[in-house]
């Protein structure tokens, strides 16, 4: 599970809105592309920046998609994103079990997952969720909890990944604490 802090550190760094817009304009002018994928798991972390980007994206008349944590979005932001051409939001839900979210130290709740999923759909943005199976302490009941969440607010798409303890993650550093042995 997530070891991105090992590669990127724990502090988020953002390119300026002006810089991002200039690069998009360059791609439009030189290549004619009008669709963009922001593969940045902190895209929605800075609300003010997202709102500024949306204002500029509206002027560019582009379509785009991005990733987000469930605890960084709100209804107003999602409405602005949709009006600015956001066609898909990928949420890192991971599990519908609070036990698993806590075990992964995700820092979110099942309620936040459900709220973010519903708000995304309400805003008219295609919803894709990331799910992890096989996490430490996973049981058939926790899998059923995830299935229940997905039935309560069905995403348009989902990506199911097998739990993998990446170097630098807590599970990699302390596998015995999670009942695992790294081979």
C-alpha atoms as an extended CHARMM CRD file, in Angstrom:
* protein
*
       183  EXT
         1         1  UNK       CA              0.0000000000        0.0000000000        0.0000000000  PROA      1               0.0000000000
         2         2  UNK       CA              0.9820000000        3.5920000000       -0.5850000000  PROA      2               0.0000000000
         3         3  UNK       CA              4.6620000000        4.3740000000       -0.3430000000  PROA      3               0.0000000000
         4         4  UNK       CA              4.5560000000        7.5890000000       -2.4070000000  PROA      4               0.0000000000
         5         5  UNK       CA              5.8510000000        9.6030000000        0.5340000000  PROA      5               0.0000000000
         6         6  UNK       CA              9.1410000000        7.7090000000        0.1970000000  PROA      6               0.0000000000
         7         7  UNK       CA              9.5390000000        8.9620000000       -3.3700000000  PROA      7               0.0000000000
         8         8  UNK       CA              7.9510000000       12.4080000000       -3.0840000000  PROA      8               0.0000000000
         9         9  UNK       CA              8.1760000000       13.2380000000        0.6310000000  PROA      9               0.0000000000
        10        10  UNK       CA              5.3030000000       14.1780000000        2.8900000000  PROA      10              0.0000000000
        11        11  UNK       CA              4.9560000000       17.7580000000        1.7090000000  PROA      11              0.0000000000
        12        12  UNK       CA              2.7820000000       18.4430000000       -1.3210000000  PROA      12              0.0000000000
        13        13  UNK       CA              4.2410000000       20.7690000000       -3.9120000000  PROA      13              0.0000000000
        14        14  UNK       CA              2.0510000000       22.3830000000       -6.5300000000  PROA      14              0.0000000000
        15        15  UNK       CA              2.8350000000       23.9140000000       -9.8600000000  PROA      15              0.0000000000
        16        16  UNK       CA              1.2870000000       27.3350000000      -10.2230000000  PROA      16              0.0000000000
        17        17  UNK       CA             -2.0700000000       27.6600000000      -11.9400000000  PROA      17              0.0000000000
        18        18  UNK       CA             -0.4100000000       29.9050000000      -14.5320000000  PROA      18              0.0000000000
        19        19  UNK       CA              2.2370000000       27.2400000000      -15.2540000000  PROA      19              0.0000000000
        20        20  UNK       CA             -0.3160000000       24.4310000000      -15.6260000000  PROA      20              0.0000000000
        21        21  UNK       CA             -2.5300000000       26.5280000000      -17.8860000000  PROA      21              0.0000000000
        22        22  UNK       CA              0.4530000000       27.5480000000      -20.0380000000  PROA      22              0.0000000000
        23        23  UNK       CA              1.4100000000       23.9020000000      -20.5490000000  PROA      23              0.0000000000
        24        24  UNK       CA             -2.1570000000       22.9340000000      -21.4530000000  PROA      24              0.0000000000
        25        25  UNK       CA             -2.3520000000       25.8410000000      -23.9040000000  PROA      25              0.0000000000
        26        26  UNK       CA              0.9440000000       24.7010000000      -25.4420000000  PROA      26              0.0000000000
        27        27  UNK       CA             -0.4210000000       21.1680000000      -25.9260000000  PROA      27              0.0000000000
        28        28  UNK       CA             -3.6090000000       22.5530000000      -27.4810000000  PROA      28              0.0000000000
        29        29  UNK       CA             -1.6720000000       24.8620000000      -29.8210000000  PROA      29              0.0000000000
        30        30  UNK       CA              1.0470000000       22.4000000000      -30.8560000000  PROA      30              0.0000000000
        31        31  UNK       CA             -0.8050000000       19.0790000000      -30.8370000000  PROA      31              0.0000000000
        32        32  UNK       CA             -4.4830000000       19.9150000000      -30.8890000000  PROA      32              0.0000000000
        33        33  UNK       CA             -5.3370000000       17.7550000000      -27.8810000000  PROA      33              0.0000000000
        34        34  UNK       CA             -8.2160000000       18.9530000000      -25.7180000000  PROA      34              0.0000000000
        35        35  UNK       CA             -8.4250000000       16.0370000000      -23.2530000000  PROA      35              0.0000000000
        36        36  UNK       CA             -6.1910000000       15.7410000000      -20.2070000000  PROA      36              0.0000000000
        37        37  UNK       CA             -5.5490000000       13.2420000000      -17.4090000000  PROA      37              0.0000000000
        38        38  UNK       CA             -4.1380000000       14.6450000000      -14.1810000000  PROA      38              0.0000000000
        39        39  UNK       CA             -2.5270000000       11.6340000000      -12.5580000000  PROA      39              0.0000000000
        40        40  UNK       CA             -1.8620000000       13.4320000000       -9.2880000000  PROA      40              0.0000000000
        41        41  UNK       CA             -3.2130000000       11.8980000000       -6.0990000000  PROA      41              0.0000000000
        42        42  UNK       CA             -3.1170000000       15.3400000000       -4.4440000000  PROA      42              0.0000000000
        43        43  UNK       CA             -4.9860000000       17.2060000000       -7.2100000000  PROA      43              0.0000000000
        44        44  UNK       CA             -7.8600000000       18.2920000000       -4.9260000000  PROA      44              0.0000000000
        45        45  UNK       CA             -5.7530000000       18.8500000000       -1.8100000000  PROA      45              0.0000000000
        46        46  UNK       CA             -5.5930000000       22.6410000000       -2.2260000000  PROA      46              0.0000000000
        47        47  UNK       CA             -9.1880000000       23.7980000000       -2.6570000000  PROA      47              0.0000000000
        48        48  UNK       CA             -8.3460000000       27.3630000000       -3.6770000000  PROA      48              0.0000000000
        49        49  UNK       CA             -5.9750000000       26.1160000000       -6.3810000000  PROA      49              0.0000000000
        50        50  UNK       CA             -8.5890000000       23.6890000000       -7.7290000000  PROA      50              0.0000000000
        51        51  UNK       CA            -11.1520000000       26.4940000000       -7.9530000000  PROA      51              0.0000000000
        52        52  UNK       CA             -8.6250000000       28.7040000000       -9.7950000000  PROA      52              0.0000000000
        53        53  UNK       CA             -7.7500000000       25.8720000000      -12.1650000000  PROA      53              0.0000000000
        54        54  UNK       CA            -11.4510000000       25.3180000000      -12.8740000000  PROA      54              0.0000000000
        55        55  UNK       CA            -11.8890000000       28.9800000000      -13.7250000000  PROA      55              0.0000000000
        56        56  UNK       CA             -9.0160000000       28.7760000000      -16.2130000000  PROA      56              0.0000000000
        57        57  UNK       CA            -10.0120000000       25.3600000000      -17.6000000000  PROA      57              0.0000000000
        58        58  UNK       CA            -13.4540000000       26.7540000000      -18.4490000000  PROA      58              0.0000000000
        59        59  UNK       CA            -11.7810000000       29.3660000000      -20.6680000000  PROA      59              0.0000000000
        60        60  UNK       CA             -9.7030000000       26.6600000000      -22.3940000000  PROA      60              0.0000000000
        61        61  UNK       CA            -12.7480000000       24.4990000000      -23.2270000000  PROA      61              0.0000000000
        62        62  UNK       CA            -11.0560000000       21.2030000000      -22.3530000000  PROA      62              0.0000000000
        63        63  UNK       CA            -12.1630000000       17.8740000000      -20.9100000000  PROA      63              0.0000000000
        64        64  UNK       CA            -10.1960000000       16.2380000000      -18.1430000000  PROA      64              0.0000000000
        65        65  UNK       CA            -10.1250000000       13.7560000000      -15.3120000000  PROA      65              0.0000000000
        66        66  UNK       CA             -8.2400000000       13.5430000000      -12.0360000000  PROA      66              0.0000000000
        67        67  UNK       CA             -7.7590000000       11.5930000000       -8.8270000000  PROA      67              0.0000000000
        68        68  UNK       CA             -8.7000000000       12.6340000000       -5.3110000000  PROA      68              0.0000000000
        69        69  UNK       CA             -8.8530000000       11.5690000000       -1.7300000000  PROA      69              0.0000000000
        70        70  UNK       CA            -12.4290000000       11.4020000000       -0.4920000000  PROA      70              0.0000000000
        71        71  UNK       CA            -11.7420000000       13.9040000000        2.2820000000  PROA      71              0.0000000000
        72        72  UNK       CA            -10.6070000000       16.7620000000        0.0300000000  PROA      72              0.0000000000
        73        73  UNK       CA            -13.7180000000       17.3940000000       -2.0850000000  PROA      73              0.0000000000
        74        74  UNK       CA            -17.0070000000       19.1380000000       -1.4800000000  PROA      74              0.0000000000
        75        75  UNK       CA            -20.1670000000       19.8370000000       -3.4350000000  PROA      75              0.0000000000
        76        76  UNK       CA            -19.1590000000       23.3250000000       -4.5960000000  PROA      76              0.0000000000
        77        77  UNK       CA            -15.7470000000       22.1240000000       -5.7780000000  PROA      77              0.0000000000
        78        78  UNK       CA            -17.2900000000       19.2400000000       -7.7040000000  PROA      78              0.0000000000
        79        79  UNK       CA            -19.8080000000       21.5530000000       -9.3790000000  PROA      79              0.0000000000
        80        80  UNK       CA            -16.9550000000       23.8410000000      -10.4540000000  PROA      80              0.0000000000
        81        81  UNK       CA            -14.9650000000       20.8730000000      -11.7170000000  PROA      81              0.0000000000
        82        82  UNK       CA            -17.8890000000       19.5730000000      -13.7620000000  PROA      82              0.0000000000
        83        83  UNK       CA            -18.5160000000       22.9990000000      -15.3150000000  PROA      83              0.0000000000
        84        84  UNK       CA            -14.8090000000       23.2300000000      -16.1220000000  PROA      84              0.0000000000
        85        85  UNK       CA            -14.8870000000       19.9940000000      -18.1380000000  PROA      85              0.0000000000
        86        86  UNK       CA            -14.0900000000       17.3280000000      -15.5410000000  PROA      86              0.0000000000
        87        87  UNK       CA            -15.5770000000       14.1320000000      -16.9390000000  PROA      87              0.0000000000
        88        88  UNK       CA            -14.2280000000       11.5700000000      -14.4590000000  PROA      88              0.0000000000
        89        89  UNK       CA            -13.0780000000       11.6130000000      -10.8520000000  PROA      89              0.0000000000
        90        90  UNK       CA            -11.1200000000        8.6820000000       -9.4860000000  PROA      90              0.0000000000
        91        91  UNK       CA            -11.4990000000        8.3170000000       -5.7310000000  PROA      91              0.0000000000
        92        92  UNK       CA             -9.1510000000        6.3060000000       -3.5250000000  PROA      92              0.0000000000
        93        93  UNK       CA            -11.8750000000        4.5370000000       -1.5480000000  PROA      93              0.0000000000
        94        94  UNK       CA             -9.7640000000        1.4090000000       -0.8110000000  PROA      94              0.0000000000
        95        95  UNK       CA            -12.4100000000       -0.3600000000        1.3400000000  PROA      95              0.0000000000
        96        96  UNK       CA            -15.9650000000       -0.2180000000        2.6100000000  PROA      96              0.0000000000
        97        97  UNK       CA            -14.7900000000       -1.5180000000        5.9810000000  PROA      97              0.0000000000
        98        98  UNK       CA            -13.7800000000        0.9360000000        8.6840000000  PROA      98              0.0000000000
        99        99  UNK       CA            -11.6530000000       -1.8010000000       10.2290000000  PROA      99              0.0000000000
       100       100  UNK       CA             -9.5840000000       -2.0190000000        7.0340000000  PROA      100             0.0000000000
       101       101  UNK       CA             -9.3770000000        1.7560000000        6.5410000000  PROA      101             0.0000000000
       102       102  UNK       CA             -8.0760000000        2.0730000000       10.0970000000  PROA      102             0.0000000000
       103       103  UNK       CA             -5.6370000000       -0.8000000000        9.6290000000  PROA      103             0.0000000000
       104       104  UNK       CA             -4.2630000000        0.8680000000        6.4850000000  PROA      104             0.0000000000
       105       105  UNK       CA             -4.0450000000        4.1810000000        8.3550000000  PROA      105             0.0000000000
       106       106  UNK       CA             -6.0030000000        5.7370000000        5.5140000000  PROA      106             0.0000000000
       107       107  UNK       CA             -7.2890000000        8.5900000000        7.6830000000  PROA      107             0.0000000000
       108       108  UNK       CA            -10.7680000000        8.4580000000        6.1560000000  PROA      108             0.0000000000
       109       109  UNK       CA            -14.0860000000        6.8860000000        7.0620000000  PROA      109             0.0000000000
       110       110  UNK       CA            -16.6130000000        4.7430000000        5.2480000000  PROA      110             0.0000000000
       111       111  UNK       CA            -19.0420000000        7.6540000000        5.6530000000  PROA      111             0.0000000000
       112       112  UNK       CA            -16.5930000000        9.9910000000        3.8950000000  PROA      112             0.0000000000
       113       113  UNK       CA            -16.2140000000        7.4290000000        1.1080000000  PROA      113             0.0000000000
       114       114  UNK       CA            -19.9720000000        7.2180000000        0.5940000000  PROA      114             0.0000000000
       115       115  UNK       CA            -20.4740000000       10.9840000000        0.8050000000  PROA      115             0.0000000000
       116       116  UNK       CA            -17.7300000000       11.6720000000       -1.7680000000  PROA      116             0.0000000000
       117       117  UNK       CA            -19.1070000000        9.0100000000       -4.1030000000  PROA      117             0.0000000000
       118       118  UNK       CA            -22.6330000000       10.4100000000       -3.9090000000  PROA      118             0.0000000000
       119       119  UNK       CA            -21.4880000000       14.0210000000       -4.3520000000  PROA      119             0.0000000000
       120       120  UNK       CA            -19.4390000000       13.0860000000       -7.4120000000  PROA      120             0.0000000000
       121       121  UNK       CA            -22.3940000000       11.3940000000       -9.0720000000  PROA      121             0.0000000000
       122       122  UNK       CA            -24.7160000000       14.2620000000       -8.0760000000  PROA      122             0.0000000000
       123       123  UNK       CA            -22.3440000000       16.7110000000       -9.7720000000  PROA      123             0.0000000000
       124       124  UNK       CA            -22.6480000000       14.7400000000      -13.0150000000  PROA      124             0.0000000000
       125       125  UNK       CA            -19.0500000000       13.5550000000      -12.9870000000  PROA      125             0.0000000000
       126       126  UNK       CA            -18.3010000000        9.9470000000      -13.9020000000  PROA      126             0.0000000000
       127       127  UNK       CA            -17.2120000000        8.0850000000      -10.7720000000  PROA      127             0.0000000000
       128       128  UNK       CA            -14.3460000000        5.6110000000      -10.6910000000  PROA      128             0.0000000000
       129       129  UNK       CA            -13.1870000000        4.1500000000       -7.3780000000  PROA      129             0.0000000000
       130       130  UNK       CA            -10.0150000000        2.3970000000       -6.3660000000  PROA      130             0.0000000000
       131       131  UNK       CA            -10.5120000000       -0.6670000000       -4.1580000000  PROA      131             0.0000000000
       132       132  UNK       CA             -7.8850000000       -2.8300000000       -2.4630000000  PROA      132             0.0000000000
       133       133  UNK       CA             -8.4870000000       -6.4680000000       -1.5510000000  PROA      133             0.0000000000
       134       134  UNK       CA             -6.2920000000       -8.6850000000        0.5770000000  PROA      134             0.0000000000
       135       135  UNK       CA             -5.3080000000       -6.0140000000        3.0830000000  PROA      135             0.0000000000
       136       136  UNK       CA             -3.9840000000       -7.1130000000        6.4660000000  PROA      136             0.0000000000
       137       137  UNK       CA             -6.9420000000       -8.2880000000        8.5900000000  PROA      137             0.0000000000
       138       138  UNK       CA             -9.1740000000       -8.6590000000        5.4910000000  PROA      138             0.0000000000
       139       139  UNK       CA            -11.9810000000      -11.1650000000        6.0550000000  PROA      139             0.0000000000
       140       140  UNK       CA            -14.9970000000      -12.2430000000        4.0690000000  PROA      140             0.0000000000
       141       141  UNK       CA            -17.0040000000       -9.8180000000        6.2210000000  PROA      141             0.0000000000
       142       142  UNK       CA            -14.8000000000       -6.8360000000        5.3150000000  PROA      142             0.0000000000
       143       143  UNK       CA            -15.0980000000       -7.8000000000        1.6430000000  PROA      143             0.0000000000
       144       144  UNK       CA            -18.8840000000       -7.8800000000        2.1110000000  PROA      144             0.0000000000
       145       145  UNK       CA            -18.6920000000       -4.4010000000        3.6940000000  PROA      145             0.0000000000
       146       146  UNK       CA            -16.9610000000       -3.1510000000        0.5440000000  PROA      146             0.0000000000
       147       147  UNK       CA            -19.5400000000       -4.8250000000       -1.6790000000  PROA      147             0.0000000000
       148       148  UNK       CA            -22.2800000000       -3.1610000000        0.3820000000  PROA      148             0.0000000000
       149       149  UNK       CA            -20.6700000000        0.2770000000       -0.1120000000  PROA      149             0.0000000000
       150       150  UNK       CA            -20.3990000000       -0.2770000000       -3.8620000000  PROA      150             0.0000000000
       151       151  UNK       CA            -24.0570000000       -1.3460000000       -4.0320000000  PROA      151             0.0000000000
       152       152  UNK       CA            -25.2000000000        1.6790000000       -2.0240000000  PROA      152             0.0000000000
       153       153  UNK       CA            -23.6220000000        4.0610000000       -4.5280000000  PROA      153             0.0000000000
       154       154  UNK       CA            -22.5570000000        2.1310000000       -7.6240000000  PROA      154             0.0000000000
       155       155  UNK       CA            -19.5380000000        3.6910000000       -9.3120000000  PROA      155             0.0000000000
       156       156  UNK       CA            -19.4030000000        3.8770000000      -13.0870000000  PROA      156             0.0000000000
       157       157  UNK       CA            -16.0820000000        2.0410000000      -13.0080000000  PROA      157             0.0000000000
       158       158  UNK       CA            -13.8110000000        0.5710000000      -10.4020000000  PROA      158             0.0000000000
       159       159  UNK       CA            -10.2800000000       -0.6470000000      -10.2070000000  PROA      159             0.0000000000
       160       160  UNK       CA             -9.5950000000       -3.5330000000       -7.8440000000  PROA      160             0.0000000000
       161       161  UNK       CA             -5.9930000000       -3.9580000000       -6.7540000000  PROA      161             0.0000000000
       162       162  UNK       CA             -4.4210000000       -6.6450000000       -4.6420000000  PROA      162             0.0000000000
       163       163  UNK       CA             -2.8290000000       -5.3200000000       -1.4780000000  PROA      163             0.0000000000
       164       164  UNK       CA              0.8970000000       -4.8680000000       -2.0190000000  PROA      164             0.0000000000
       165       165  UNK       CA              3.1930000000       -3.6080000000        0.7520000000  PROA      165             0.0000000000
       166       166  UNK       CA              5.4060000000       -1.1260000000       -1.0840000000  PROA      166             0.0000000000
       167       167  UNK       CA              8.8840000000       -0.3020000000        0.2340000000  PROA      167             0.0000000000
       168       168  UNK       CA              8.6190000000        2.6210000000        2.6230000000  PROA      168             0.0000000000
       169       169  UNK       CA              5.0340000000        1.8830000000        3.6710000000  PROA      169             0.0000000000
       170       170  UNK       CA              4.2550000000        1.0160000000        7.2880000000  PROA      170             0.0000000000
       171       171  UNK       CA              3.4470000000       -2.5760000000        6.3340000000  PROA      171             0.0000000000
       172       172  UNK       CA              6.7940000000       -2.9370000000        4.5690000000  PROA      172             0.0000000000
       173       173  UNK       CA              8.6850000000       -1.5370000000        7.5610000000  PROA      173             0.0000000000
       174       174  UNK       CA              6.7770000000       -3.4320000000       10.2710000000  PROA      174             0.0000000000
       175       175  UNK       CA              5.2200000000       -6.5230000000        8.6310000000  PROA      175             0.0000000000
       176       176  UNK       CA              5.0210000000       -8.4210000000       11.9310000000  PROA      176             0.0000000000
       177       177  UNK       CA              2.7310000000       -5.7040000000       13.3230000000  PROA      177             0.0000000000
       178       178  UNK       CA              0.3230000000       -6.5600000000       10.4710000000  PROA      178             0.0000000000
       179       179  UNK       CA              0.6850000000      -10.3140000000       10.7890000000  PROA      179             0.0000000000
       180       180  UNK       CA              2.6890000000      -10.5800000000        7.5810000000  PROA      180             0.0000000000
       181       181  UNK       CA              6.0790000000      -11.7990000000        6.5140000000  PROA      181             0.0000000000
       182       182  UNK       CA              7.8070000000      -10.0610000000        3.5980000000  PROA      182             0.0000000000
       183       183  UNK       CA              9.6180000000      -12.6520000000        1.4930000000  PROA      183             0.0000000000
